């Protein structure tokens, strides 16, 4: 039993020509646009609701647009540079001009998130805002973008999973996802739809968890705890899904068929995505512990 990629899903929502120029609107670009709109709405809603915060909201509603400007720049610049440095440095070192070719694709979540962190830090310091509450508000707004981005990866048939006989396996129709290794015994190449696994865990479930912690358990009253939960939750989800996700081709070789960055044995190791996610677990635990220390300081 397996599923077949639905043929009606195409990378572009629509395309058209103007004066011999082909223009297209892709699902991937729309995922960024709607992810940013969702983040904008969530940040605005949290900034407006004073009762969620320990004293007052760290952000005035009229300043949300200024913050979003820095976050958008962080997403684009950080995401692109993260992909260049973490996943394909040799290629772009030989052809640096192609770093600017954003239409060719190539964005890294970890790089984009670092860009968001630096953008938020710059905004907070420049406007004398408390860093931990600002981190909390941004953390809550991030999962919708992750969810939409992974759905776009699925539609593009990119970042696919490893070959499998699992009943949730997917037959992708576009090469190279539709081509399995020579060692694969079945005639049809069936892979884990790891994009959907990530959309479910990193986007939907983590997003729901954070909203429950914010609106029901009022955890924004403890600065740093929501941000720590996001770091830990994303890191854990990404490390788990990476066991089912095909490694990037530049890391795969005859000696390292699974594309591990840290190879413990031929059949076990850690991918680039896992390597970049392990520090997020530590950072998440650090901020959660720090939030408890902040409570003690306020009580004393």
Secondary structure, DSSP 8 states (H G I E B T S, - for coil): --EE--TT--SEEEEEEETTEEEEEEHHHHHHHHHHHHHHHHHHHHHH-GGGSSSS-SS-GGGHHHHHHHHHHHHHHHHHHHHHHHT-HHHHHH-GGGGG-GGG----HHHHHHHHHHHHHHHHHHTT--HHHHHHHHHHHHHHHHHHHHHHHHHTT-S-B-B---TT-EE--STTTT---TT--SSS--B--HHHHHIIIIIIIHHHHHHHHHHTS-GGGSTTHHHHHHHHHHHHHHHHHHTTB---GGG--SS-TT--SEEEETTEEE-HHHHHHHHHHHHHHHHHHHHHHHHHHHH-
